[in-house]
Each structure stands twice: as C-alpha cells, then as structure tokens.
Amino acid sequence: MNRPRTFGQQLICGECDHIMSYWPKDCVDLVVTSPPYDTLRDYKGYSFNFESVANQLYRIIKPGGVIVWVVGDATINGSETGTSFKQTLYFINLGLNLHDTMIYAKRGFSKPSVVRYHQVWEYMFVFSKGKPKTFNPIKDRANIYKRGGGDAKRQKDGSVKKGNKGGLPLNKYGQRWNIWEYKIGGGNIATDKFVHNHPAAFPEQLAEDHIISWSNPGDYVLDPMCGSGTTCKMAKKLQRKYIGIDICEEYIELTQKRLETC
C-alpha cells in the first residue's frame, strides 16, 4: 500500500521517496534512521536516491521536528569517502539546522585495522526544522561532587571568569555528553535473535534513547528505510505512532515479526 489514508502503526513496502511524496507536508515529528551508505553493505542489491529522500524528509518533517541520521563512510583506495559530510551539507542547504553532531561509539569491535587506528564509531547527525520542539535529556552520567572553588569559564578574550566559590555539589547524575557508547555483536544489538538476518541492524537502546530525547508519547516516528525494524519496535514500546518503510519485502516481514514481540 503506497498511499496510506492514515498515519501511525503501519509498515509500507516500497520506495520511500515515492511513498512520502503522497503524504501531506509537516506530518512527522521524528525520523530515526540509518540509511545505506557507500558500499559497506549489500542490501540485496537495493539502493536509494539520497537527494530525493532528503527532499521528501525535509517536506514531511514538522516545524520543530528532528531527523536523526546515523551514518559512516567507506574507505576506498586509502581515503574515506566523506559521504556523511556531503549528505549533511545537503540537509543544511535544504534549510535544516545541524542541531548536534553526535557519535555512536561501538564497544566490542572485533575487526581491527592494520593501517590506521581502529574505526569504532559512526556519526549520529541530529537535524532539526527550526528549534527542536522537544528535548527530554537523558540524565544517567555520574557526576563528581565539587569540593570547593566553584566553576571557572574561559571567556571570548581568553580570560577566565570564576564562578561561585562555595562549590555547590552537583546532582548525583547529570545530562549525558553527546558521545553514546553501545555494546555490539552477539546478543547486544537486539533482544530478538533473528535480527541478525539483517546485515546492518543498530542497537535497540540507541533508537530508544533518541526516541525518548526528541519525541513524546503519541508523536509520529518514521524510519523511511526501516531494515530490521529497530526504530519501529522501540517507537511502539514507547507509545509513539511508528511508520516503517522499506523497499525489501523480506525486511518488512522481519520488522513485523519484531513488532509482534513487544
């Protein structure tokens, strides 16, 4: 079904840019996706037109909505492609804000490089259509309590401005930094073991953390290239209205199977 009458709680098989072109403007609150990038994986021979997809995402994301774009770069003939940067600049030129450049750090990496330092992370570009309307910061970073002296902040001219001398104690937990680390491999990516039938699933916790951060219950959460269905599953778990699109019928069936487990 390429032209849904209603949104939310549905999976659609087809080319996402074509499907989204039928949708009304400003209808989705949050996009969390990891599109195919360069030639790092073979998605059963399917490919996607980045510019067409980006144009549609810009059109259908609501003012204040957020797009989380999880990508990396292939290395070809000794040089990284820079595809992630090119895509980022394209989104910016469309009119989106690059709200944050976050890092997905992988713990448990098992394929070290012999010609450079090990590549153990991917970008998580957070784009927004204007100022994000929702930010629910996750506060799970253990703080170190101050013993005195207060805060000091470097000024624009290079001087240091001291804060309160009392050194007030911090809360036990503070807001996260923008580097998020997740275990990969084995059963760390997903609780559904059959997910490994997909070549490039990302961690359930990664999707959950972004959905919590940038949306609220009842919001519309889209993954236009839903693959193994991680975003859809976590959106359902968190009482959001999920929409998943994939050109591969096998991946749609995989996503449906996962949705039945939550």
FENNOR-V457073 format. One record per run of one state. SS is the DSSP state (alpha for helix, beta for strand, coil for the rest). FROM is the first residue (numbers start at 1). LEN is the number of residues. If there is no record, write none. Layout:
SS_FROM_LEN ; SS_FROM_LEN
//
This chain:
coil_1_9 ; beta_10_4 ; coil_14_2 ; alpha_16_5 ; coil_21_7 ; beta_28_6 ; coil_34_16 ; alpha_50_11 ; beta_61_11 ; coil_72_3 ; beta_75_2 ; coil_77_2 ; beta_79_2 ; coil_81_2 ; alpha_83_12 ; coil_95_2 ; beta_97_11 ; coil_108_13 ; beta_121_8 ; coil_129_12 ; beta_141_2 ; coil_143_9 ; beta_152_3 ; coil_155_5 ; beta_160_3 ; coil_163_10 ; beta_173_2 ; coil_175_4 ; beta_179_5 ; coil_184_9 ; alpha_193_5 ; coil_198_6 ; alpha_204_11 ; coil_215_5 ; beta_220_4 ; coil_224_6 ; alpha_230_8 ; coil_238_3 ; beta_241_6 ; coil_247_2 ; alpha_249_11 ; coil_260_3
//
